[in-house]
Amino acid sequence: MIQQSLTVREVLRYANHDFANQLHLIGMYIDMGQATQAKVLIEQLSEQYKQSSQLNKIGLPKTIEWLQTMNWRFSIFKTTFSVNVTEPLSVQWDEQFIVYLEKTILHVSDLVDAFTEQQLEIDIAGAAEHFQLSLKFTGKFEALPHLNTEWKDVHIETCAQSETMWHVIWRDREWKNVCRSRKDLR
């Protein structure tokens, strides 16, 4: 079920293509005398790169690679990340995270309206053996997502669901306060 991960060559090709596009867009804004728009774009890109760098704190190499390349594999979602990890998570979660992330994203991808902007907020919190991973999809669903909640040692709960939003949290069995808001995770 997991799609093959991207090769180093593919990652570099995608990254170089994105970077060149971003530089062209900044240059166009400057040429058109829209320095404010160029600055806004630079700030947005800077924030994107900071978020991507923050993923390294989770300490799960396969999960980090999967998350850092997911926008190229699942371009339908505009994804943002927040990380509140005080020490790297246990590598026991690494393979399980990517399997479950892949299944979830593939499932939701099949249910979204392709003509509506789709947002995905991923929040990761925890330390060592304990974690909480929050996925909040916002957009428009043609059918409501559902999730297999059977995952050994992990509790999965849908916190909110409608035709335009689905918020699900995964956590290890010992984590408290499942459906907390994003503000509480930071």
C-alpha positions as CSV (number, residue, x, y, z in Angstrom):
1,M,0.0,0.0,0.0
2,I,2.9,2.4,0.7
3,Q,4.0,4.1,-2.4
4,Q,7.7,3.8,-3.1
5,S,9.7,6.6,-1.5
6,L,11.3,9.2,-3.7
7,T,14.9,8.7,-4.7
8,V,17.6,11.3,-3.8
9,R,17.6,12.4,-7.5
10,E,13.8,12.9,-7.5
11,V,13.9,14.9,-4.2
12,L,16.7,17.1,-5.6
13,R,14.8,17.6,-8.8
14,Y,11.6,18.6,-7.0
15,A,13.4,20.8,-4.6
16,N,15.4,22.6,-7.3
17,H,12.2,23.0,-9.4
18,D,10.3,24.5,-6.4
19,F,13.2,26.8,-5.5
20,A,13.6,28.1,-9.1
21,N,9.8,28.7,-9.3
22,Q,9.9,30.6,-6.0
23,L,12.8,32.8,-7.1
24,H,11.0,33.5,-10.4
25,L,7.9,34.6,-8.5
26,I,9.9,36.9,-6.2
27,G,11.7,38.4,-9.3
28,M,8.3,39.0,-11.0
29,Y,7.0,40.8,-7.9
30,I,10.1,43.0,-7.8
31,D,9.9,43.7,-11.6
32,M,6.2,44.7,-11.2
33,G,7.1,47.1,-8.3
34,Q,5.4,44.9,-5.7
35,A,8.1,44.7,-3.2
36,T,5.6,44.1,-0.4
37,Q,4.3,41.0,-2.1
38,A,7.9,39.8,-2.6
39,K,8.6,40.3,1.1
40,V,5.4,38.4,2.1
41,L,6.4,35.5,-0.2
42,I,10.0,35.5,1.3
43,E,8.5,35.4,4.8
44,Q,6.1,32.5,3.9
45,L,9.0,30.5,2.4
46,S,11.2,31.2,5.4
47,E,8.4,29.9,7.7
48,Q,8.1,26.8,5.4
49,Y,11.8,26.0,5.7
50,K,11.7,26.5,9.5
51,Q,8.8,24.1,9.8
52,S,10.6,21.5,7.7
53,S,13.7,21.9,9.8
54,Q,11.7,21.5,13.0
55,L,10.7,18.0,11.9
56,N,14.2,16.8,12.6
57,K,13.4,17.1,16.4
58,I,11.1,14.0,16.2
59,G,14.1,11.8,15.6
60,L,12.3,9.3,13.4
61,P,14.3,9.2,10.1
62,K,11.7,7.4,7.9
63,T,8.9,9.6,9.2
64,I,10.9,12.8,8.7
65,E,11.7,11.8,5.1
66,W,8.0,10.9,4.5
67,L,6.8,14.2,5.9
68,Q,9.4,16.3,4.1
69,T,8.5,14.7,0.8
70,M,4.7,14.3,1.2
71,N,3.9,17.6,-0.6
72,W,5.5,16.3,-3.8
73,R,3.6,13.0,-3.5
74,F,0.3,14.4,-2.3
75,S,0.2,17.8,-3.9
76,I,-3.6,18.2,-3.3
77,F,-2.8,19.2,0.3
78,K,-1.2,22.5,1.4
79,T,0.5,21.1,4.6
80,T,1.8,22.9,7.6
81,F,3.7,21.4,10.5
82,S,4.2,22.2,14.2
83,V,6.6,20.2,16.4
84,N,6.7,20.3,20.2
85,V,9.0,17.4,21.0
86,T,11.3,17.7,24.1
87,E,13.4,14.7,23.1
88,P,13.4,12.4,20.1
89,L,10.6,9.9,19.9
90,S,11.3,6.2,20.2
91,V,12.3,4.6,16.9
92,Q,9.8,1.9,17.6
93,W,7.2,4.3,16.2
94,D,9.0,5.1,12.9
95,E,7.7,2.4,10.6
96,Q,4.2,2.4,12.2
97,F,3.9,6.2,11.7
98,I,4.7,6.1,7.9
99,V,2.4,3.1,7.3
100,Y,-0.5,4.8,9.1
101,L,0.2,8.3,7.6
102,E,0.3,6.8,4.1
103,K,-2.9,4.9,4.6
104,T,-4.7,7.9,6.1
105,I,-3.5,10.4,3.4
106,L,-4.4,8.0,0.6
107,H,-7.8,7.4,2.1
108,V,-8.5,11.2,2.6
109,S,-7.1,12.0,-0.9
110,D,-9.8,9.8,-2.4
111,L,-12.6,11.7,-0.6
112,V,-11.7,15.3,-1.1
113,D,-13.2,17.7,-3.7
114,A,-10.3,18.2,-6.2
115,F,-11.6,21.7,-7.0
116,T,-11.4,23.0,-3.4
117,E,-8.2,24.0,-1.7
118,Q,-7.3,21.4,0.9
119,Q,-5.3,22.2,4.0
120,L,-3.6,19.7,6.3
121,E,-2.2,20.8,9.7
122,I,0.1,18.2,11.3
123,D,1.1,18.7,14.9
124,I,3.5,16.4,16.6
125,A,4.2,16.5,20.4
126,G,5.9,14.2,22.8
127,A,9.1,12.8,24.2
128,A,10.8,9.4,23.9
129,E,8.1,6.7,24.3
130,H,5.1,9.1,24.5
131,F,3.7,11.0,21.5
132,Q,0.6,12.7,20.2
133,L,0.1,13.2,16.4
134,S,-2.7,15.5,15.3
135,L,-4.0,15.6,11.7
136,K,-6.5,18.3,10.8
137,F,-7.8,18.3,7.3
138,T,-9.7,21.3,6.1
139,G,-11.4,21.7,2.7
140,K,-14.3,19.9,1.2
141,F,-15.1,16.2,1.4
142,E,-17.2,14.4,-1.1
143,A,-17.7,11.7,1.5
144,L,-16.8,11.7,5.2
145,P,-13.5,10.0,6.1
146,H,-13.4,7.2,8.5
147,L,-10.4,5.6,10.1
148,N,-9.4,2.2,11.3
149,T,-8.8,2.8,15.0
150,E,-7.1,-0.5,15.6
151,W,-3.4,0.1,16.0
152,K,-1.5,-1.7,18.7
153,D,-0.3,0.6,21.6
154,V,-1.9,3.6,19.9
155,H,-5.2,5.3,20.7
156,I,-6.9,7.0,17.7
157,E,-9.8,9.4,18.0
158,T,-11.7,11.6,15.7
159,C,-12.1,14.9,17.6
160,A,-14.2,16.8,15.1
161,Q,-15.7,15.9,11.7
162,S,-17.9,17.7,9.1
163,E,-18.1,18.1,5.4
164,T,-15.3,20.7,5.5
165,M,-13.1,19.5,8.3
166,W,-11.7,16.3,9.9
167,H,-9.5,16.4,13.0
168,V,-8.0,13.1,14.2
169,I,-5.5,12.5,16.9
170,W,-3.2,9.5,17.4
171,R,-1.4,9.1,20.7
172,D,0.3,6.4,22.6
173,R,-2.0,4.7,25.2
174,E,-0.5,6.6,28.1
175,W,-1.0,10.1,26.7
176,K,-3.6,12.3,28.5
177,N,-6.2,14.7,27.1
178,V,-6.7,13.3,23.6
179,C,-8.7,16.1,21.9
180,R,-6.9,19.2,22.9
181,S,-6.8,22.2,20.7
182,R,-3.7,23.2,18.6
183,K,-2.9,26.0,21.1
184,D,-2.6,23.4,23.9
185,L,-0.1,21.4,21.8
186,R,2.4,24.3,21.7
